[in-house]
Amino acid sequence: MTNNVQTTDQTPEHMALEGLKAKILGSIGLLKGKREVDEETVRELTRTLRRALLEADFNVRQAKELTERIERRLLEEEARPGVKLQTHAMNLIYTELVRLLGPAREIRPHNETVLMVGLYGQGKTTTTAKIAEWWRKHHGVKVAVIEADVHRPGAYEQLKQLLEDTPVEVYGEPNQKDAVKIVRNGIKAVGTADVLIIDTAGRDSLDDDLREELVKIAEIANATERFLVIDAQVGQAAGPVAQTFHELVGVTGTIVTKLDGTARGGGALSAVATTGAPIVFVGEGERVQDLEKFESDRFISRLLGMGDIKGLIDLAPEDLDQEEAIRLTQRLMSGRFTLTDMYTQMEMMSRIGTVDRILSHLPDGMFGMGSMSAGQKKQMQANLAKYRVIMDSMTQEEKDEPILLKSQRIRRIARGSGTSEKDVKELLNQWNRSRKMMRGMKGDRKMRKQMQSMMDFEDLEL
């Protein structure tokens, strides 16, 4: 099993490994306009690609092996008839990166005891809460957690607060300084849960006391899974860290946190090869529900700008009206788009996540948003709330028939929403641009087929 992973416990305006994505796409750009491959161009492409991986702190050996395989395949395998060389190269890089990260690993959440390990400040406690809620929500099982970090003040209170709105049971002894005793007592108190997760302490480095404590806890817990939580910004040090924890407890799965657009996260990704432990989950955001089951094909598809619509659907909260979402999508793809539709769309977006998180799941070319800068995404996020307030001051007739909105009505809406007439006009301009975009999509058969395939629609009445 070769490697890796990621998670984006990141600031909302960043997208996972955005810098690496740009450099990978830049290397593929060397083939633009070419009808046939030549050795010189292919070698330059793979040199550029290897440099991009190394700059992102990928393991040197892995970067070399990956690019050599891609170079060999580009020179030996012909593109299918009608497929551009750039697309052919993209497909090869996609398949090789998926192979590198390995297949998804299925964990049945029944009679599982999970031990969470990692250095201080890696996000173990937050990740513990996320995993607990994920298993409870997706599998309907009884989940309990034990807080065994006796070295960080407030760890138990933090875990309780993260899970306070869920039925997940949290066991801890805030005044107890013996972590082993807490685990032993916790297993007696909540050990009948379908899934029991034990959060342990971390240090800046693995000193003798922490090693001894972890080994004792591991013996008592007899955990079926041992997850290493690792910060992407650890860089090349991730390998030795992973190896040390693997020697102590036998790591079976990896979760990478804090992988934002500026992090050189390749070191953490390639560290999985050290343990042979695949990526199990991807964390995105700070909320307890911001967690995804890791699937290498979906992750690489997003990394390369190819999108992951099914993954986006998975982000939707349980109480989101799926039928309404499908009806709205059908309307958008038919070219019909009113302010009422825009309002519904904004409400759904706000419940799924940030603008950046949503766009990271869409193909770069979709809706013309692939080239948006981080600043533009941030501005779009800020506009969402303002535009909804403005539309709350409109009548239903005005939202259904925006053409009615002339100067007098615009002044009334601005006063009623506490905004300026300029803000109202900006909203109308945004609606008009979106409407034209939707009409363009209606005439784009390729885009419609892509959406139909990704959304699993049998028939869209357009």
C-alpha positions as CSV (number, residue, x, y, z in Angstrom):
1,M,0.0,0.0,0.0
2,T,1.6,3.3,-0.9
3,N,0.3,6.3,0.7
4,N,-1.4,9.3,1.5
5,V,-3.8,11.9,2.3
6,Q,-5.2,14.9,3.3
7,T,-7.3,17.0,5.1
8,T,-8.2,20.5,5.1
9,D,-8.7,21.8,8.5
10,Q,-8.1,25.0,6.8
11,T,-9.1,28.6,6.5
12,P,-12.3,28.7,4.3
13,E,-10.7,30.8,1.6
14,H,-8.0,28.2,0.9
15,M,-8.4,25.1,-1.2
16,A,-6.3,22.0,-0.5
17,L,-2.9,22.0,-2.2
18,E,-4.0,24.8,-4.6
19,G,-0.3,25.7,-5.3
20,L,0.5,22.1,-6.3
21,K,-2.5,22.0,-8.5
22,A,-1.4,25.1,-10.4
23,K,2.1,23.7,-11.0
24,I,0.8,20.3,-12.2
25,L,-1.5,22.0,-14.6
26,G,1.4,24.2,-15.7
27,S,3.5,21.2,-16.5
28,I,0.7,19.7,-18.6
29,G,0.5,23.1,-20.4
30,L,3.8,22.3,-22.1
31,L,1.8,20.0,-24.4
32,K,-0.6,22.7,-25.6
33,G,-1.0,22.8,-29.3
34,K,1.2,19.7,-29.9
35,R,-0.1,16.9,-32.1
36,E,2.6,14.3,-31.2
37,V,4.7,13.7,-28.1
38,D,8.5,14.2,-28.3
39,E,11.1,13.1,-25.8
40,E,12.4,16.6,-25.1
41,T,8.9,18.0,-24.2
42,V,8.0,14.9,-22.2
43,R,11.2,15.1,-20.2
44,E,10.7,18.8,-19.5
45,L,7.1,18.1,-18.4
46,T,8.2,15.4,-15.9
47,R,11.1,17.6,-14.7
48,T,8.6,20.4,-14.0
49,L,6.2,17.9,-12.4
50,R,8.9,16.4,-10.1
51,R,10.0,19.9,-9.1
52,A,6.4,20.8,-8.2
53,L,6.1,17.7,-6.0
54,L,9.4,18.3,-4.3
55,E,8.5,21.9,-3.6
56,A,5.4,20.6,-1.9
57,D,7.6,18.4,0.3
58,F,6.7,15.1,-1.3
59,N,9.1,12.3,-0.5
60,V,12.1,12.4,-3.0
61,R,11.9,8.7,-3.8
62,Q,8.1,8.8,-4.4
63,A,8.3,11.9,-6.6
64,K,11.1,10.3,-8.7
65,E,9.2,7.0,-9.1
66,L,5.9,8.7,-9.9
67,T,7.4,11.0,-12.6
68,E,9.4,8.2,-14.1
69,R,6.2,6.1,-14.5
70,I,4.4,9.1,-16.1
71,E,7.3,9.8,-18.5
72,R,7.4,6.1,-19.6
73,R,3.7,6.0,-20.2
74,L,3.6,9.3,-22.1
75,L,6.3,8.0,-24.4
76,E,4.9,4.5,-24.8
77,E,1.1,4.9,-24.7
78,E,-0.7,6.6,-27.6
79,A,-3.6,8.9,-26.9
80,R,-7.0,7.6,-28.0
81,P,-8.3,9.0,-31.3
82,G,-9.7,12.4,-30.8
83,V,-8.1,13.0,-27.4
84,K,-5.8,15.9,-27.1
85,L,-2.3,15.3,-25.7
86,Q,-3.0,17.6,-22.7
87,T,-6.1,15.5,-21.8
88,H,-4.1,12.3,-22.3
89,A,-1.3,13.6,-20.0
90,M,-3.9,14.7,-17.4
91,N,-5.5,11.2,-17.4
92,L,-2.1,9.6,-16.9
93,I,-1.2,11.9,-14.0
94,Y,-4.6,11.3,-12.5
95,T,-4.3,7.5,-12.6
96,E,-0.8,7.5,-11.2
97,L,-1.7,9.9,-8.3
98,V,-4.7,7.7,-7.5
99,R,-2.4,4.6,-7.5
100,L,0.0,6.4,-5.2
101,L,-2.6,7.3,-2.7
102,G,-4.1,3.8,-2.8
103,P,-7.8,2.7,-2.6
104,A,-10.3,3.7,0.0
105,R,-10.4,1.6,3.1
106,E,-13.8,0.5,4.4
107,I,-14.1,0.4,8.2
108,R,-17.2,-1.2,9.6
109,P,-18.2,0.8,12.7
110,H,-19.3,-2.1,14.9
111,N,-17.3,-3.3,17.9
112,E,-14.5,-0.9,17.0
113,T,-12.1,0.7,19.5
114,V,-10.1,3.6,17.9
115,L,-7.0,5.0,19.4
116,M,-6.1,8.6,18.3
117,V,-2.4,9.4,18.4
118,G,-0.2,12.3,17.3
119,L,2.1,15.1,18.4
120,Y,0.8,18.2,20.3
121,G,-1.2,20.7,18.2
122,Q,-2.0,18.4,15.4
123,G,-5.8,18.6,15.8
124,K,-6.4,15.3,17.5
125,T,-9.3,16.4,19.8
126,T,-11.2,18.2,17.0
127,T,-10.7,15.2,14.7
128,T,-11.8,12.9,17.5
129,A,-15.1,14.8,17.7
130,K,-15.5,14.8,13.9
131,I,-15.0,11.1,13.5
132,A,-17.4,10.3,16.3
133,E,-20.1,12.4,14.8
134,W,-19.4,11.1,11.3
135,W,-19.8,7.5,12.3
136,R,-22.9,8.3,14.3
137,K,-24.5,10.2,11.5
138,H,-23.6,7.9,8.6
139,H,-24.1,4.6,10.2
140,G,-26.6,5.2,13.0
141,V,-24.4,3.5,15.6
142,K,-23.8,4.3,19.3
143,V,-20.5,6.2,19.6
144,A,-18.6,7.2,22.8
145,V,-15.3,9.0,23.3
146,I,-12.8,8.9,26.2
147,E,-10.7,12.0,26.7
148,A,-7.3,10.8,28.0
149,D,-5.3,13.9,27.5
150,V,-4.3,14.8,31.0
151,H,-1.5,17.2,30.0
152,R,-3.5,19.9,28.1
153,P,-5.8,22.0,30.3
154,G,-9.3,22.1,28.9
155,A,-9.1,19.1,26.6
156,Y,-12.1,17.4,28.2
157,E,-14.1,20.6,28.1
158,Q,-13.2,21.2,24.5
159,L,-14.3,17.7,23.5
160,K,-17.6,18.0,25.4
161,Q,-18.3,21.4,23.8
162,L,-17.6,20.1,20.3
163,L,-20.1,17.2,20.8
164,E,-22.6,19.0,23.0
165,D,-25.3,19.0,20.3
166,T,-24.9,15.3,19.5
167,P,-25.9,12.1,21.3
168,V,-22.2,11.0,21.4
169,E,-21.2,10.2,25.0
170,V,-18.0,11.9,26.3
171,Y,-16.2,10.3,29.2
172,G,-13.4,12.1,31.1
173,E,-12.0,12.8,34.6
174,P,-10.9,16.4,34.5
175,N,-9.1,16.2,37.9
176,Q,-7.4,12.9,37.2
177,K,-3.7,13.0,36.2
178,D,-3.3,9.3,35.4
179,A,-4.3,8.8,31.7
180,V,-4.1,5.1,32.0
181,K,-6.6,5.0,34.8
182,I,-9.0,7.3,32.9
183,V,-8.9,4.9,29.9
184,R,-9.5,1.9,32.2
185,N,-12.4,3.5,33.9
186,G,-13.8,4.9,30.7
187,I,-13.9,1.4,29.0
188,K,-15.9,0.2,32.0
189,A,-18.3,3.1,31.8
190,V,-18.9,3.5,28.1
191,G,-17.2,0.5,26.5
192,T,-20.4,-1.0,25.3
193,A,-20.8,1.5,22.6
194,D,-20.6,0.3,19.0
195,V,-17.6,2.6,18.4
196,L,-15.3,3.7,21.2
197,I,-12.8,6.5,20.4
198,I,-9.9,7.3,22.8
199,D,-8.2,10.7,22.4
200,T,-4.7,10.8,23.8
201,A,-2.1,13.4,24.8
202,G,0.5,14.9,22.5
203,R,3.8,16.6,23.1
204,D,6.1,18.8,21.0
205,S,8.2,15.6,20.7
206,L,7.8,12.0,21.8
207,D,9.6,11.9,25.2
208,D,10.0,8.8,27.3
209,D,7.0,9.6,29.5
210,L,4.6,10.0,26.6
211,R,5.9,6.8,24.9
212,E,5.3,4.8,28.1
213,E,1.9,6.3,28.6
214,L,0.9,5.5,25.0
215,V,2.1,2.0,25.1
216,K,0.2,1.3,28.4
217,I,-3.0,2.9,26.9
218,A,-2.6,0.8,23.8
219,E,-2.3,-2.4,25.8
220,I,-5.4,-1.6,27.9
221,A,-7.5,-0.4,24.9
222,N,-6.6,-3.3,22.6
223,A,-7.7,-1.0,19.8
224,T,-8.9,-2.4,16.5
225,E,-7.8,0.9,14.8
226,R,-4.9,3.2,15.6
227,F,-5.2,6.5,13.7
228,L,-2.3,8.9,13.3
229,V,-3.4,12.6,13.2
230,I,-0.7,14.6,11.5
231,D,-0.4,18.3,10.6
232,A,0.3,19.0,7.0
233,Q,2.8,21.8,7.9
234,V,5.1,19.3,9.6
235,G,6.6,18.9,6.1
236,Q,9.5,16.4,5.6
237,A,9.5,15.7,9.4
238,A,6.2,13.9,8.8
239,G,8.0,10.7,7.8
240,P,10.0,10.2,11.0
241,V,7.0,11.2,13.1
242,A,4.8,8.6,11.4
243,Q,7.5,6.0,11.8
244,T,7.9,6.6,15.5
245,F,4.2,6.3,16.2
246,H,4.0,3.3,14.0
247,E,6.7,1.6,16.1
248,L,4.8,2.4,19.3
249,V,1.3,1.5,18.5
250,G,1.1,0.1,14.9
251,V,-0.7,2.8,13.0
252,T,-3.6,1.5,10.8
253,G,-4.9,4.7,9.4
254,T,-3.9,8.3,8.8
255,I,-5.7,11.7,9.0
256,V,-3.9,14.9,7.9
257,T,-5.1,18.2,9.3
258,K,-4.5,21.9,8.5
259,L,-3.7,21.4,4.9
260,D,-4.4,24.9,3.4
261,G,-3.4,26.5,0.2
262,T,-0.1,27.7,1.4
263,A,1.0,24.6,3.3
264,R,3.7,22.4,1.8
265,G,1.6,19.4,2.5
266,G,3.3,16.8,0.3
267,G,5.5,15.7,3.2
268,A,2.5,14.7,5.3
269,L,0.9,13.1,2.3
270,S,3.8,10.9,1.4
271,A,4.4,10.1,5.1
272,V,1.7,7.5,4.8
273,A,4.1,5.3,2.9
274,T,6.2,5.1,6.1
275,T,3.5,3.3,7.9
276,G,1.6,1.7,5.1
277,A,-1.5,3.1,6.7
278,P,-4.0,4.6,4.2
279,I,-5.8,7.8,4.5
280,V,-9.2,7.2,6.2
281,F,-10.8,10.6,6.5
282,V,-10.3,14.1,5.1
283,G,-11.2,17.0,7.4
284,E,-12.4,20.3,5.9
285,G,-13.2,23.2,8.1
286,E,-13.6,23.7,11.8
287,R,-17.2,22.5,12.3
288,V,-17.7,19.0,13.8
289,Q,-19.6,17.9,10.7
290,D,-16.7,19.0,8.4
291,L,-15.3,15.6,7.6
292,E,-15.2,13.4,4.5
293,K,-14.4,9.8,4.0
294,F,-11.2,9.7,2.0
295,E,-11.4,8.3,-1.5
296,S,-8.3,8.8,-3.6
297,D,-10.1,9.1,-7.0
298,R,-12.4,11.8,-5.8
299,F,-9.6,13.7,-4.1
300,I,-7.2,13.6,-7.1
301,S,-10.1,14.6,-9.4
302,R,-10.7,17.7,-7.2
303,L,-6.9,18.4,-7.0
304,L,-6.6,18.5,-10.8
305,G,-9.7,20.7,-11.2
306,M,-11.9,17.8,-12.6
307,G,-14.5,18.2,-9.9
308,D,-16.4,15.9,-7.6
309,I,-20.1,16.5,-7.8
310,K,-21.1,13.4,-5.8
311,G,-18.7,14.5,-3.1
312,L,-20.4,17.9,-3.0
313,I,-23.8,16.1,-2.6
314,D,-22.3,14.2,0.3
315,L,-21.5,17.5,2.0
316,A,-25.2,18.4,2.2
317,P,-26.7,18.2,5.7
318,E,-29.2,15.5,6.5
319,D,-32.1,17.8,6.6
320,L,-31.4,19.5,3.3
321,D,-34.4,18.9,0.9
322,Q,-32.8,16.6,-1.7
323,E,-35.9,16.8,-4.0
324,E,-35.8,20.6,-3.9
325,A,-32.1,20.5,-4.7
326,I,-32.8,18.3,-7.8
327,R,-35.7,20.5,-8.8
328,L,-33.5,23.6,-8.5
329,T,-30.7,22.0,-10.5
330,Q,-33.2,21.0,-13.3
331,R,-34.5,24.6,-13.4
332,L,-30.9,26.0,-13.6
333,M,-30.0,23.7,-16.4
334,S,-33.1,24.5,-18.3
335,G,-32.1,28.2,-18.4
336,R,-34.9,29.4,-16.2
337,F,-33.4,31.4,-13.3
338,T,-35.3,33.9,-11.2
339,L,-34.3,35.8,-8.0
340,T,-36.4,33.2,-6.1
341,D,-34.1,30.5,-7.6
342,M,-31.1,32.5,-6.7
343,Y,-32.3,32.9,-3.1
344,T,-32.9,29.1,-2.8
345,Q,-29.5,28.5,-4.3
346,M,-27.8,30.8,-1.8
347,E,-29.6,29.2,1.2
348,M,-28.5,25.8,0.1
349,M,-24.9,27.0,-0.4
350,S,-24.8,28.5,3.1
351,R,-25.9,25.2,4.6
352,I,-23.4,23.1,2.7
353,G,-20.3,25.1,3.4
354,T,-18.2,28.1,2.3
355,V,-18.0,29.3,-1.3
356,D,-14.4,28.0,-1.5
357,R,-15.3,24.5,-0.2
358,I,-18.2,24.2,-2.7
359,L,-16.2,25.4,-5.7
360,S,-13.4,23.0,-4.8
361,H,-15.8,20.2,-5.7
362,L,-16.8,21.7,-9.1
363,P,-14.9,21.2,-12.4
364,D,-12.8,24.3,-13.1
365,G,-14.6,25.2,-16.2
366,M,-18.1,24.9,-14.7
367,F,-20.0,28.2,-14.4
368,G,-16.8,30.0,-15.4
369,M,-15.5,30.0,-11.8
370,G,-12.3,28.0,-12.3
371,S,-10.1,31.1,-12.5
372,M,-11.5,32.9,-9.5
373,S,-8.9,34.2,-7.1
374,A,-9.0,33.7,-3.4
375,G,-10.0,37.3,-3.0
376,Q,-12.9,37.0,-5.4
377,K,-14.1,33.9,-3.5
378,K,-13.9,35.7,-0.2
379,Q,-15.9,38.6,-1.7
380,M,-18.5,36.2,-3.1
381,Q,-18.8,34.7,0.4
382,A,-19.4,38.2,1.9
383,N,-22.0,39.0,-0.7
384,L,-24.1,36.0,0.0
385,A,-25.4,37.3,3.3
386,K,-25.9,40.8,2.0
387,Y,-27.8,39.7,-1.1
388,R,-30.2,37.5,1.0
389,V,-31.0,40.5,3.2
390,I,-31.8,42.5,0.1
391,M,-34.0,39.9,-1.3
392,D,-35.9,39.6,2.0
393,S,-37.1,43.1,1.3
394,M,-38.6,42.2,-2.0
395,T,-42.1,41.0,-2.7
396,Q,-42.5,37.5,-4.1
397,E,-43.7,39.0,-7.4
398,E,-40.5,41.0,-7.6
399,K,-38.3,37.9,-7.0
400,D,-40.3,35.9,-9.6
401,E,-40.2,38.7,-12.1
402,P,-37.0,40.7,-11.6
403,I,-37.7,42.7,-14.7
404,L,-40.2,44.7,-12.6
405,L,-37.3,46.2,-10.5
406,K,-37.0,49.8,-11.7
407,S,-35.7,52.9,-9.9
408,Q,-38.6,53.4,-7.5
409,R,-38.7,49.8,-6.4
410,I,-34.9,49.7,-6.0
411,R,-35.0,52.7,-3.7
412,R,-37.7,51.1,-1.6
413,I,-35.8,47.8,-1.3
414,A,-32.5,49.6,-0.4
415,R,-34.3,51.5,2.4
416,G,-36.0,48.3,3.6
417,S,-32.8,46.2,3.7
418,G,-30.5,48.9,5.1
419,T,-28.3,48.8,2.0
420,S,-27.6,51.2,-0.8
421,E,-29.2,51.4,-4.2
422,K,-25.8,50.5,-5.6
423,D,-25.9,47.2,-3.6
424,V,-29.3,46.4,-5.0
425,K,-28.1,47.1,-8.5
426,E,-25.1,44.9,-7.9
427,L,-27.4,42.0,-6.9
428,L,-29.4,42.5,-10.1
429,N,-26.3,42.5,-12.2
430,Q,-25.1,39.3,-10.5
431,W,-28.5,37.7,-11.2
432,N,-28.4,38.8,-14.8
433,R,-24.9,37.3,-15.2
434,S,-26.0,34.1,-13.6
435,R,-29.1,33.9,-15.8
436,K,-27.0,34.3,-19.0
437,M,-24.6,31.7,-17.7
438,M,-27.5,29.3,-17.2
439,R,-28.8,29.9,-20.6
440,G,-25.3,29.2,-22.0
441,M,-25.3,25.9,-20.1
442,K,-28.7,25.0,-21.7
443,G,-27.1,25.1,-25.1
444,D,-23.9,23.3,-24.0
445,R,-24.7,19.7,-24.6
446,K,-21.4,18.5,-23.2
447,M,-21.9,20.4,-20.0
448,R,-25.4,19.1,-19.6
449,K,-24.3,15.5,-20.1
450,Q,-21.5,16.0,-17.6
451,M,-24.0,17.3,-15.0
452,Q,-26.5,14.6,-15.8
453,S,-23.8,11.9,-15.3
454,M,-22.4,13.4,-12.1
455,M,-25.8,14.0,-10.6
456,D,-27.1,10.5,-11.6
457,F,-30.2,12.1,-13.3
458,E,-31.9,9.6,-15.6
459,D,-33.7,12.3,-17.5
460,L,-33.6,16.1,-17.2
461,E,-36.6,17.8,-18.6
462,L,-35.0,20.8,-20.1
